[in-house]
Amino acid sequence: MGLEATSPERRRAPLNVRSVAVGQPLLWLAEAWRDMRANPIASLSYGLLFAIFGDLITIFAWRQGHLFIAATSGFLLIAPLLCGGLYEISRRRQAGQSSTFLVSLAGGRRNARELIKLGVLLALVGLSWERISTLLFLLLAPHIPPDLLSLLAEMPKLPENRDLMIIWLLSGGSLALLVFAITVVSVPLLLDRRVDFIAAMRTSLRAVDANIRLMILWAAMVATLTVLGIGTLFFGLIVLMPLIGHASWHAYRDLVE
């Protein structure tokens, strides 16, 4: 039961976390699949929205390859918050309730102010990364044609281009890991309990610290599934993003006391 049911005050201290077995992600994915089967229309609606948004990025940004890469990666940085409705579907299923797409949207009202604060933070991170990524390409590889196909063809050819990719991957990867660490538990926690967003992020960091090998594995699995989804022109996200979102709810339930 969430803290909102027992106290009118938002908790400002981080919650206790558990250490769990390294094999738990497979169980999270299995439970996620059951959530999808129980609520297929609501779950796949979120996946469809992810796919449509990704394809819109492709349509409008493919002639500016660096912008496409920056926008896509920035979009993925704020994806944990966009999965809030999927967390609500899983929460309701655990409570023995079915969900529709519209019903799942209502979950954010329980702790709306703190979710908005976290959303603003993630939006700033995403926008900052888009600017940093774009500047890296413009400063370090101004000679590469801007369209996406030319960019992908030219990048591997010259050593300086490979250096750019290494710098870009290290910068983006470090930022993605930080976002993962502060959101893997915090977003579902904010949807479930009356906790402020600072305490939620601190709880998330504590959960990662207590399960470092497990969380590295889970981050790699999430990244792999996401890349597979993007590699199918985003259509794979119709199924894979709901799967990741529901599994993330079960991760939170396992990791936080």
Secondary structure as UniProt FT lines:
FT   HELIX           3..5
FT   TURN            22..23
FT   HELIX           24..38
FT   HELIX           40..61
FT   TURN            62..63
FT   HELIX           65..77
FT   HELIX           79..82
FT   HELIX           84..94
FT   TURN            95..96
FT   HELIX           101..105
FT   HELIX           106..111
FT   HELIX           112..140
FT   TURN            142..143
FT   HELIX           148..154
FT   TURN            155..157
FT   HELIX           159..183
FT   TURN            184..185
FT   HELIX           186..192
FT   HELIX           197..210
FT   HELIX           212..231
FT   TURN            232..236
FT   HELIX           237..255
//
